Amino acid sequence: MEQNDTKQQHYESVYRADRWAKRFITAGGYGIIVSILAILLFLVYQSLPLGQNASLKHLLSYPVTDTGNQVLLTGSDSYMEIFYTLDQAGRLNFYHISDGSLVLAEKLPLGEGEKLLSAARGSLGRDVFAAGSDSGRVITAEISMTAVFSDSGRVIVPSL
C-alpha cells in the first residue's frame, strides 16, 4: 500500500510540474506572438509616412544681389545658424540665418579674370568642396564651422 501511495504522490508531483511547464511554455509562446505583432505594428507605424504626400517647409530665403555671378555652392553649419554661398568670382560669403547679415567674406585664390565654372561638395560629413575654373584648374578647400562657447552663449565661427 505504501508503494502505491508513493507512486501516487510521484504521479501527482509530475502532473503538477507538467501543468506548470505547459503553462510556462504557453505563456512564452503567446509572449513571442505578442512581440512579433508589436514589431510589425511598429514597422507599419514607421513606414506609413513613406506613403503620404511630401511636404515642403520654407526655412530660409536669401536675396541674391544682381552681380552677374552665379551662386555655385551653398551650405550651412550643423546648428543651422550660419550658411554660406560660393559664387563664380570665388567669393565665399558666410551669413547669419536669423537675420541674413554677413559674418565673414573670403575669396578663393583665382587668377586675373579667372572664373569658377562649377563646384561640388566632396563629403557629406565634412564641408570639403572642389571648384573647377575656366582655366582648367581645380581648387579644393575645406570650410570649418567651429562652435565657441562663452558666458553669453554659443557662437559659430566659420573659416576657410
Residue pairs with C-beta under 8 A, 6 or more apart in sequence:
59 80
60 83
60 97
62 83
62 85
62 95
62 100
63 100
64 71
67 87
67 89
69 87
69 88
69 89
69 91
69 115
70 87
70 88
71 85
71 86
71 87
72 86
72 87
72 88
72 116
72 118
72 119
72 131
73 84
73 85
73 86
73 119
73 120
73 121
73 129
73 131
74 83
74 84
74 85
74 86
75 83
75 84
75 121
75 127
75 143
76 82
76 83
76 84
76 97
77 83
77 145
77 156
77 158
78 145
79 145
79 147
79 154
79 156
80 97
81 96
81 97
81 98
81 156
82 94
82 95
82 96
82 97
82 103
82 145
82 156
82 158
83 94
83 95
83 97
84 92
84 93
84 94
84 95
84 143
84 158
85 92
85 93
85 95
86 92
86 108
86 116
86 119
86 129
86 131
87 93
87 116
88 115
88 116
88 117
89 107
89 110
89 115
89 116
90 107
90 108
90 109
90 110
90 114
90 115
90 116
90 131
90 139
91 105
91 106
91 107
91 108
92 105
92 106
92 107
92 108
92 143
92 160
93 102
93 104
93 105
93 106
94 102
94 103
94 104
94 105
94 106
94 158
95 101
95 102
95 103
96 103
103 158
104 158
104 159
106 160
108 116
108 131
108 139
108 141
109 139
110 116
110 133
110 139
111 133
111 135
114 133
114 134
114 135
114 137
115 133
115 134
116 131
116 132
116 133
116 134
116 139
117 132
117 133
117 134
118 131
118 132
119 129
119 130
119 131
119 132
120 129
120 130
121 127
121 128
121 129
122 128
122 129
122 130
122 140
126 142
127 142
127 143
127 144
127 145
128 140
128 141
128 142
128 143
129 140
129 141
129 142
129 143
130 138
130 139
130 140
131 138
131 139
131 140
131 141
132 138
132 139
133 139
141 160
142 160
143 158
143 159
143 160
144 158
144 159
144 160
145 156
145 157
145 158
146 156
146 157
146 158
146 159
147 154
147 155
147 156
147 157
148 154
148 155
148 156
148 157
149 155
